[in-house]
Amino acid sequence: MFDAGWLVPGWPPERGGRNAGPVEQLVYMEELERAGIPRTTNPQGLGIVAPSILDYGTDAQIRDYAMPVLRGERTACLGMSEPGAGSDLAALSTRAELDGDHFVVNGQKVWTSGANFAGFCFLFCRTDPTLPKHRGISVLLVDMDTPGITVRPLPEIVDPGHPDLNEVFFDDVRVPRDNLVGELNNGWAMANGSLAHERGMVWLSSVMQLEGSMARLLDELPARLAPMSAVERGVAVDRVMGLYTDVQAARALGYRGFAKLVRGGTAPEQALMKVFASETGQRLALVTAELDGSASLDTTPGAAGVRDVVNGLEIYFRTFANTISAGSSEIQRNIIAERVLGLPRT
Ligand SMILES: Cc1cc2nc3c(=O)[nH]c(=O)nc-3n(C[C@H](O)[C@H](O)[C@H](O)COP(=O)(O)OP(=O)(O)OC[C@H]3O[C@@H](n4cnc5c(N)ncnc54)[C@H](O)[C@@H]3O)c2cc1C
């Protein structure tokens, strides 16, 4: 995809694109999603880390870290969250102290997706503890095979054999000073830029996944409704149609925000999309599991309630990840209240 200019079509050919316009990109992304083709197995690398290095990195960092991620030769993980710093990222306490031409890193990250496979980490650390907490943060590119790094995978409750989340420990890890991304103590601006990359890319695939789940639910609906009493059926149809409307609204909201951005305006819809799409997905998974009744608890392959490899209730459990990662629903609502609606801070 990189070589053919299909990886990030809006970028120039030397970065894996073909200088496509915004509408062309949207159409392409829709078709790719419809065909079920993933652009990458390393979403943090493609969606957040590589674009951030392209924005802020040196020529050498772009050559050695961003381009190999885009070419699919290396994978990157994103080291932001810590046990004491998630929503409040600025509270992070992993330290990086300068010692000659190296930083010495000590601390712990958690929920680091793909750290167990990653070639390097885009690591947020505190480089000046005397400054206010939003300042004094920097980003380092840390090769994961550097001595002193321990990665401990965290088994997921619904799929213990396939861990993606990790704890990562740093004990006197020496990182060359040249691996500092951007300016010293400028990490906060980069954090906002990095997450903007992530938030920018999520809405379309979220909406299309919603539509896929809704289409499947509608296919199955007549068989689910048939054995129900009239009252039960009325309630079930009401809930499904309410969700159907929400799925349509999610697409309309996404298009509306997109149209405003293409015309060069700002789009408050973008702020709403993450919370609306992830919570609609959660409600949809719950209603689907409820319609399946006790079958949604069955884990036997091929059983009525088993979709893909997991049962309906597990699909519902999994939806919690989407309402937490990249900014929890509560944090999104704070952002909407303060930045979109202009409500006062409490
Ligand atoms: C699937 C998945 C993948 C992830 N991948 C990565 C990754 O690759 N790299 C990485 O660094 N992190 C990753 N994370 C971590 C994610 O960024 C954090 O989980 C998220 O920022 C929330 O932080 P926390 O878990 O510490 O919860 P906390 O911040 O402790 O929040 C706990 C609860 O309190 C609420 N809350 C917190 N502050 C406020 C407030 N001011 N107002 C109202 N409510 C509030 C939250 O909404 C939440 O319900 C991932 C998480 C998930 C679920």
The ligand as an ORCA input file, in Angstrom:
! r2SCAN-3c Opt
* xyz 0 1
  C      -8.143     -0.543     24.511
  C      -7.244      0.503     25.118
  C      -6.027      0.779     24.526
  C      -5.180      1.722     25.097
  N      -3.958      1.952     24.498
  C      -3.098      2.848     25.062
  C      -1.803      3.058     24.493
  O      -1.428      2.441     23.484
  N      -0.974      3.931     25.106
  C      -1.340      4.631     26.217
  O      -0.544      5.430     26.700
  N      -2.561      4.446     26.796
  C      -3.437      3.563     26.242
  N      -4.677      3.342     26.825
  C      -4.986      4.011     28.093
  C      -6.023      5.116     27.964
  O      -5.470      6.230     27.337
  C      -6.494      5.417     29.393
  O      -7.138      4.255     29.875
  C      -7.438      6.580     29.434
  O      -6.758      7.771     29.141
  C      -8.111      6.717     30.832
  O      -7.144      6.745     31.815
  P      -7.201      5.753     33.059
  O      -7.421      4.367     32.565
  O      -5.989      6.016     33.903
  O      -8.503      6.159     33.875
  P      -8.652      7.405     34.848
  O      -8.111      8.638     34.209
  O      -8.115      7.028     36.190
  O     -10.236      7.541     34.929
  C     -11.039      6.674     35.716
  C     -12.482      7.118     35.568
  O     -12.639      8.469     36.074
  C     -13.171      9.307     35.055
  N     -12.542     10.631     35.121
  C     -11.207     10.897     35.202
  N     -10.986     12.235     35.215
  C     -12.209     12.826     35.118
  C     -12.656     14.186     35.053
  N     -11.790     15.211     35.083
  N     -13.973     14.422     34.935
  C     -14.893     13.378     34.892
  N     -14.517     12.070     34.947
  C     -13.204     11.800     35.058
  C     -12.834      8.614     33.746
  O     -13.729      8.968     32.717
  C     -12.951      7.141     34.117
  O     -14.295      6.742     34.075
  C      -5.552      2.419     26.276
  C      -6.800      2.137     26.877
  C      -7.642      1.194     26.313
  C      -8.962      0.914     26.973
*
